């Protein structure tokens, strides 16, 4: 009886291992599909450089905080494939999907006929080049990156209707990535007038340069609440020093630049 018991256990364990192994193989041999790598995925390593995944299926970019002589922006969007890595280069396509208001050649560089996916890889990135235009100062433009099927890749993913974006469109499609681009300057959330004085683009860009911080830091409550007064003191001293050496700094309205009271 003991021998039969051991034999039975052995057969049971063997069958479970086989089932797990078979499941792994089926997962590994799934059809080759391509999708945008978004939130919830791990960082990928490309040519020795770590790329942090974009935290959602959309990205907001603005020329509003850039110097006037900056007329292009580039952003890198990661993509990933299912199935086994290819033994040779493969090709995938992206088009401007339905809902795009940005115009090819005017607001962004036209997409190539196809992109090359490297052999032996499951992750890659595409670079999207955006152009600054006068109409972006009035209305933001949207560019919907839409992956489409090729002989090398399918895009057969289900749309998840349980996902809600910031604009309340209740769907998520891993074959679509959205970029919003404008040239509009808006006052950051935690711009404290009592510390920094009247807001202007000229002033905030000077502060960013002097303090070696980013415009996004002015939207960070913890950073501004803990360091805002220090930032104001540093810039105030900088303005005084520049004035002392005969290099008075003026704001965009022509008045002498100053911090808050």
Order of alpha helices (4+ residues) and beta strands (2+ residues): alpha-beta-beta-beta-beta-beta-beta-beta-beta-beta-beta-alpha-alpha-alpha
